[in-house]
Amino acid sequence: MVLNSFEFRLQLCMMHVRILCTEEVWMGLNWTIACLIFITGMTAYFPVVYIRKTNKLMELLKQIEQNTKKP
C-alpha cells in the first residue's frame, strides 16, 4: 500500500498519539498541572496575607502614636 504525503503524516500522527497517550504520561501531566495550580495559588495568597498583616501593623502603629502623643 502506497501512502500519499497526507496519509503518511496522518499515520505518523496517530502513532505519536498512541505513544503519548499512555497512562504514565497523563498521570505526569496531571501532577504537573496540579503543581502549577498550587504554586500559582501560593504566589497569589502570600502577598495578600502580607499586605493585610502590614496594614494591620500600620494601623496598630498609628494607634500607638495617637495614644502616646503629648498634649
C-alpha positions as CSV (number, residue, x, y, z in Angstrom):
1,M,0.0,0.0,0.0
2,V,1.5,3.3,-1.0
3,L,0.6,6.3,1.1
4,N,0.4,9.8,-0.2
5,S,2.1,12.6,1.8
6,F,-1.1,13.4,3.8
7,E,-1.9,9.8,4.7
8,F,1.7,9.2,5.7
9,R,1.6,12.3,8.0
10,L,-1.7,11.2,9.4
11,Q,-0.3,7.7,10.2
12,L,2.7,9.3,11.9
13,C,0.5,11.5,14.0
14,M,-1.6,8.5,15.0
15,M,1.5,6.6,16.1
16,H,2.7,9.6,18.1
17,V,-0.7,9.9,19.8
18,R,-0.6,6.2,20.8
19,I,2.8,6.7,22.2
20,L,2.0,10.0,24.1
21,C,-1.4,8.9,25.4
22,T,-0.1,6.3,27.9
23,E,-1.4,6.4,31.4
24,E,2.0,7.3,32.9
25,V,2.3,10.3,30.7
26,W,-1.2,11.5,31.6
27,M,-0.5,11.0,35.3
28,G,2.7,13.0,35.0
29,L,0.7,15.8,33.2
30,N,-1.9,15.7,35.9
31,W,0.7,16.1,38.6
32,T,2.5,18.9,36.7
33,I,-0.8,20.8,36.2
34,A,-1.7,20.3,39.9
35,C,1.7,21.6,41.0
36,L,1.4,24.6,38.7
37,I,-2.0,25.5,40.1
38,F,-0.7,25.1,43.6
39,I,2.3,27.3,43.0
40,T,0.2,29.9,41.3
41,G,-2.2,29.9,44.3
42,M,0.6,30.3,46.8
43,T,2.1,33.2,44.9
44,A,-1.2,34.9,44.9
45,Y,-2.0,34.1,48.5
46,F,1.2,35.1,50.3
47,P,1.3,38.7,49.1
48,V,-2.3,39.2,50.0
49,V,-1.7,37.9,53.5
50,Y,1.5,40.0,53.8
51,I,-0.4,43.2,52.7
52,R,-3.2,42.5,55.2
53,K,-0.7,42.0,58.1
54,T,1.2,45.1,57.1
55,N,-2.0,47.1,57.0
56,K,-2.9,45.8,60.5
57,L,0.6,46.7,61.7
58,M,0.4,50.2,60.3
59,E,-3.0,50.7,62.0
60,L,-1.6,49.5,65.3
61,L,1.5,51.8,65.0
62,K,-0.8,54.8,64.2
63,Q,-2.9,53.9,67.2
64,I,0.1,53.7,69.4
65,E,1.3,57.1,68.1
66,Q,-2.0,58.7,68.8
67,N,-2.1,57.3,72.3
68,T,1.4,58.4,73.2
69,K,1.2,61.9,71.8
70,K,1.9,64.6,74.4
71,P,-0.9,67.2,74.6
